[in-house]
Amino acid sequence: MTTPQRPLNSGFGAHSTATEVLAGIDLTGKLAIVTGGYSGLGLETTRALAAAGAHVVVPARRPILATEALGDEAEVAALDLADLDSVRTFADNFLATGRGIDIMVNSAGVMASPETRVGPGWELQFAANHLGHFALVNRLWPALTGRDARVVSVSSRGHFLSDIRWEDPQFANGYDKWQAYGQSKTANVLFAVHLDAIGREHGVRAFALHPGAIMTPLARHIPLEEQIANGWADEEGNPVDPSFKTVPEGAATQVWAATSPQLAGMGGVYLEDCEIAEVGGSVVEHRGVAAYAVDPASAERLWGLSAQLTGVDLLVRR
């Protein structure tokens, strides 16, 4: 069943925390994978899921730092999402353990980075934020099927900054860091739309979401001068925008997406503030999802492009 892009009156909101949305939910015996689960929102998500009883696996580009941040709260393994060989190695090693995946939160990402090329010349943000996660989920597919699993893609309101640039997705003809970020976040939403369409008959549902505006290490590529000019921070780097959330508030929507019984039997939708968003809004209205980001035809087209670029497609494997 296709889930309508309409609020369901969850009872939570912008200031609910990850701990609050998990109240009364027991994840004992569940296994979760949280990419980027050792910093910012990912770290808060890891800790919240672990506190509710889940065994959490954190794939990390910097496994030493991840182990220092997490201690014995999670299992850490090496993974660089911008390197498809690394993605394959992580997935093969995980599948070899014979374990299943109940929750997968694609939280790792990069924002507004300087122009950087990876792999066969791919633009970094599209590669790390979307293509790496696409390849990872496709390779882990056997561990996801048949167990009421959820795959959660952390997108952003920044998706309003750009649709998929079908004629030049790698920005070969001029780079703009914010358009590149916007395209990658649109890709996160479209990926969830088509993954859900494919996965629902196999017990896999997918969601995408905007966590809110939060001051985390994700903003490391944005100069302080730019943050001040945008009204986000003061001269000391402290957030001044009243719409900014705390980290526990920012992690709430992805935790809600991953675990809430309110979303049972649903999927393929974009969430915000622990709620299903409505189609519409804009990057400055602090609400909504762009129609192009939840368009099923575009989602299927992006799936095909991503499979072509990565050489991985669960549809072919199946």
C-alpha positions in Angstrom: 0.0 0.0 0.0 1.3 3.5 -0.9 1.4 5.8 2.2 -0.1 9.2 1.5 2.1 12.2 2.1 -0.2 13.5 4.9 0.3 14.1 8.6 -1.0 11.4 10.9 -1.1 13.4 14.2 1.7 11.5 15.9 1.5 13.5 19.2 5.2 14.4 18.9 6.7 17.6 17.5 9.7 19.6 16.7 11.0 19.6 20.3 10.4 15.9 21.0 13.7 14.1 21.8 15.0 10.7 20.6 14.5 9.3 24.1 10.9 10.5 24.3 9.9 8.9 21.0 11.4 5.6 22.2 9.5 5.6 25.5 7.9 2.2 26.0 9.6 0.6 22.9 11.8 -2.4 23.6 14.4 -3.1 20.9 16.0 -6.1 22.7 17.1 -8.7 20.1 17.0 -6.1 17.3 20.0 -5.2 15.2 20.5 -1.7 13.8 23.1 -0.3 11.5 23.7 3.5 11.8 26.1 5.0 9.3 27.8 8.0 10.7 26.7 6.7 14.1 29.6 8.2 16.0 29.2 11.9 15.5 26.4 14.5 15.7 22.9 13.1 15.1 24.2 9.7 14.3 25.9 9.4 17.7 22.7 10.4 19.5 20.7 7.9 17.3 23.2 5.1 18.2 23.0 5.8 21.9 19.1 6.1 21.9 18.7 2.8 20.0 21.3 1.0 22.2 19.6 2.3 25.4 16.3 0.8 24.1 18.0 -2.6 23.8 19.2 -2.8 20.2 22.6 -4.1 19.2 24.0 -1.3 17.0 26.6 -1.6 14.3 28.3 1.6 13.3 30.2 1.6 10.0 32.8 4.4 10.2 35.2 6.1 7.9 37.3 6.8 11.0 36.9 3.6 13.1 39.4 4.7 15.8 37.5 7.9 16.5 34.2 5.9 16.4 35.5 3.5 19.0 36.7 6.3 21.2 33.3 8.0 20.9 31.2 4.9 21.5 33.2 2.6 23.8 31.2 -0.6 24.2 27.9 1.1 23.2 28.1 -0.2 19.7 30.0 -2.5 17.3 32.3 -0.5 15.0 33.5 -1.5 11.5 35.4 0.3 8.8 33.4 1.8 5.9 34.1 4.8 3.5 30.8 5.5 1.6 32.7 7.4 -1.1 34.7 4.2 -1.9 32.6 1.4 -3.5 35.4 -1.2 -2.7 35.0 -0.3 1.0 31.2 -0.6 0.7 31.6 -4.0 -0.8 34.0 -5.2 1.8 31.9 -4.0 4.7 28.7 -5.6 3.2 30.5 -8.9 2.5 31.9 -9.1 6.0 28.6 -8.3 7.6 26.7 -10.9 5.4 29.2 -13.5 6.3 28.1 -13.3 10.0 24.7 -14.5 9.0 22.9 -11.8 11.0 19.8 -9.9 9.9 19.1 -6.2 10.0 16.0 -4.8 11.6 16.8 -1.1 11.4 19.1 0.7 9.0 19.7 4.5 9.5 21.6 6.1 6.7 22.8 9.1 8.8 26.3 9.8 7.5 26.8 12.7 5.1 28.7 15.7 4.0 27.3 19.2 3.5 28.4 22.1 1.3 31.9 20.8 0.8 34.5 22.3 -1.6 34.5 20.6 -5.0 35.9 17.2 -4.5 36.1 14.2 -6.9 36.0 10.6 -5.8 35.9 7.2 -7.6 35.6 7.7 -11.3 35.3 11.5 -11.0 32.0 11.6 -9.1 31.0 14.7 -7.1 31.6 14.0 -3.5 28.3 14.9 -2.0 26.3 12.9 -4.5 28.7 10.0 -4.1 28.9 9.9 -0.3 25.3 11.0 0.6 23.5 9.0 -2.0 25.5 6.5 -4.2 27.4 5.0 -1.3 24.2 4.4 0.7 22.5 3.1 -2.4 25.2 0.5 -3.0 25.3 -0.4 0.7 21.6 -1.1 1.0 21.6 -3.0 -2.2 24.5 -5.2 -1.1 22.9 -5.8 2.4 19.6 -6.6 0.9 19.7 -10.3 1.9 20.0 -9.3 5.5 17.0 -6.9 5.3 14.3 -9.0 3.7 11.6 -10.9 5.5 11.9 -9.3 8.9 9.8 -6.1 8.9 13.0 -4.1 8.5 13.0 -0.3 8.1 15.6 1.7 6.1 15.7 5.4 7.1 17.5 7.9 4.9 18.4 11.2 6.6 17.7 13.9 4.0 17.2 17.6 4.6 15.0 20.6 3.9 18.0 21.4 1.7 16.5 19.2 -1.0 14.5 22.2 -2.0 17.8 23.7 -3.3 18.0 21.3 -6.3 16.1 18.6 -8.1 18.3 15.8 -9.7 20.4 17.4 -12.4 19.7 14.7 -14.9 22.0 16.2 -17.6 24.9 16.9 -15.3 24.5 15.1 -11.9 28.3 15.2 -11.3 28.6 19.0 -11.8 31.1 18.6 -14.7 30.0 22.0 -16.1 30.5 24.2 -13.0 30.2 23.4 -9.3 27.9 25.0 -6.7 28.3 23.5 -3.2 24.7 24.2 -2.2 23.1 22.9 -5.3 25.3 19.8 -5.0 24.1 19.3 -1.5 20.5 19.9 -2.5 20.7 17.3 -5.3 22.1 14.7 -2.9 19.4 15.3 -0.4 16.7 15.0 -3.1 18.4 11.8 -4.1 18.0 10.5 -0.5 14.2 11.1 -0.6 13.8 9.5 -4.1 15.8 6.5 -3.0 13.4 5.9 -0.1 10.4 6.3 -2.4 11.6 3.6 -4.8 13.2 1.3 -2.2 9.8 1.2 -0.4 8.0 0.4 -3.7 10.4 -2.5 -4.2 10.7 -3.6 -0.6 7.2 -3.6 0.8 6.4 -7.1 -0.6 9.6 -8.3 1.0 9.0 -6.9 4.5 11.2 -3.8 4.0 9.8 -0.3 4.4 11.7 2.9 3.7 11.5 6.5 4.9 13.3 9.8 4.3 13.3 12.8 6.6 14.5 16.2 7.5 15.9 16.2 11.1 15.7 19.9 11.5 18.4 22.6 11.6 21.0 21.6 14.2 24.5 22.8 14.9 26.6 19.7 14.4 30.0 18.7 12.8 28.1 18.4 9.5 28.6 22.2 9.2 32.4 21.9 9.3 32.8 23.1 5.7 30.7 26.2 6.2 32.9 29.2 7.2 31.9 31.0 10.3 31.4 34.2 8.3 28.9 32.5 6.1 27.1 31.1 9.2 26.9 34.6 10.7 25.7 36.1 7.4 22.9 33.4 7.2 21.8 34.3 10.7 22.7 30.8 12.0 25.5 31.7 14.5 27.1 34.5 16.4 30.8 35.5 16.3 31.6 32.6 18.8 29.9 30.1 16.6 26.9 29.7 18.9 23.5 29.1 17.3 21.2 32.1 17.3 18.4 31.0 14.9 15.5 30.2 17.2 14.4 27.4 14.9 17.5 25.4 15.5 17.1 22.2 17.5 19.2 20.5 20.1 21.0 17.3 19.0 18.5 15.1 21.0 15.6 16.9 19.3 17.3 16.6 15.9 17.8 12.8 16.2 14.1 12.3 17.2 12.6 12.1 13.7 15.1 9.4 12.5 14.6 7.4 15.6 10.8 7.7 15.3 11.0 6.6 11.6 13.1 3.6 12.6 11.0 2.4 15.5 7.5 3.9 15.8 4.5 1.5 15.8 2.6 4.5 14.4 4.3 3.9 11.1 3.7 0.2 10.9 2.6 -0.8 7.4 3.6 2.6 6.0 6.6 3.7 4.0 7.9 5.7 1.0 7.2 9.1 2.7 9.2 12.1 3.8 9.0 13.0 7.5 9.8 16.1 9.6 9.3 16.9 13.3 8.2 13.3 14.0 5.4 13.6 11.5 4.6 12.9 7.9 5.2 16.1 5.9 2.8 17.6 3.4 3.8 18.2 -0.2 4.7 21.9 -0.7 6.6 24.4 1.3 10.1 25.6 0.6 13.6 25.8 2.1 12.7 29.1 3.9 9.2 28.1 5.1 10.6 25.4 7.5 8.1 22.8 6.4 7.1 20.5 3.6 8.6 18.4 0.8 9.0 19.3 -2.8 6.8 17.4 -5.2 9.8 16.4 -7.4 11.4 14.7 -4.4 8.5 12.2 -3.9 7.7 11.6 -7.6 7.6 7.9 -8.2 8.8 8.2 -11.9 11.8 10.3 -10.9 12.5 7.8 -8.0 12.5 4.9 -10.5 14.7 6.9 -12.9 17.2 7.7 -10.2 17.3 4.0 -9.2 18.3 3.1 -12.7 21.0 5.8 -12.9 22.4 4.8 -9.5 22.5 1.1 -10.5 24.3 2.0 -13.7 26.9 4.1 -11.8 27.5 1.7 -9.0 27.1 -1.6 -10.8 24.9 -2.8 -8.0 21.2 -3.5 -8.2 19.2 -5.8 -5.9 16.6 -6.1 -8.7 19.1 -7.9 -10.8 20.3 -10.0 -7.9 16.8 -11.0 -7.0 
